[in-house]
Amino acid sequence: MEREELSRLLASRSVTERIQAVQYMVRRGNAAHQDLLLKALSDKSNYVASRAAEALTQIADGDSLRLMRDRFLYLSEDGLKRDPGCEIRARLAFAFGKQTFREATEALRIGIRTVQMEPVGGVPFDTGAHLRANCALALGQMKATDAIRDISLLLFEPNDARHNKVEMRKSAAQALALTCDANALIPLTLRLAYHTTLCPDCGAETETETPEVLQECMQAVVALDDERALELLKPFIAHRNRPLAAFACLMIAQTQHPDAAQTLFEAVEHFRDNPLQAVLLALASMRADAAQTYLLELTRSNRAEVGEVLLAIVDDMPADHAEACLKQLAKSAVSKRVKQEALARLRG
């Protein structure tokens, strides 16, 4: 499509034609279209403008990014009227992070604090949550000064009666990891250490955070190379949500802590079914000699299920670990079927 045709479509009174033009430029990713896309960023249709922001994400140069920042600030002055749904600013925030455009830091700080209540289905709804999430990720990617403070507030923002903000809090955990700053471990540690509350009447524990957010926090702690990650993650082994407990074991393996292999070995007896497979895979993924020693010890387990799972995951082990595991299963597994299958694979 020629430039003249794109200009004609963008100037059309038909929204369909303007959408056709920006979608074409999204697919092409041609830096020569920057001026056209910047014009489309002010389109009366928010969908056209948000698609223009998406196209600019990959191709915008410094001058274009400055104009995009100015547009972000203009929209923020009256977001409810100028950017209902916050979709344009969310796209722009993503672009700033992708391009590590630090000149947009102050604009992103405005965005990360934006709460925009709009009627959705006749019910007031905060449409700013995904904007706050994208601003948090962008600030994390930029490693902006004081970003941890702003991002941490999102990590602890509770759900409300009309809006589950899980995705936003997951983004906050990811953003803290992106800062590569050890200070980010403070809010992450607090979130992982204090995720329950006690009922004042019966004393029962109630979860105050979802497994999905806790998993993101665990990954962030490991990504930040926390020397005390094992201490923080180990209590989750006893969590009543067994998939979450198994995920904690996967993260423990990634810490490569000297005591990680022993911790996973001792945890095996507390798991069944798919969570058990996840724990054994975590142990098998470790290169430490202790991990292989514990795997061989588990081939002699009096629980047939352990032998079954070890046989199922043997192909995911390092070659030397796999051969040693098969030999020990053929010799010591309590299940006759596992013994026969292990022997057959050794001969095969």
Buried (B, 14 or more C-beta within 10 A) or exposed (E): EEEEEBBEBBEEEEEEBBBBBBBBBBEBEBEEBBEBBBEBBBBEBBBBBBBBBBBBBEBBEEEBBBBBBEBBBEBBEEBEEBBEBBBBBBBBBBBBBBBEBBEBBEBBBBBBBBEBEBEEEEEEBBBBBBBBBBBBBBBBBBBBEEBBEBBBBBBBBEBEEEBEBBEBBBBBBBBBBBBEBEEBBEBBBBBBEEBEEEEEEEEEEEBEBBBBBBBBBBBBBBBBEBEEBBEBBBEBBEBEBBBBBBBBBBBBBBBBBEBBBBBBBEBBEBBEEEBBBBBBBBBBBBEBEBBBBBBBEBBBBEBBBBBBBBBBBBEEBBEEBBBBBBBBBBEBBBBEEBBEBBBEBEEE
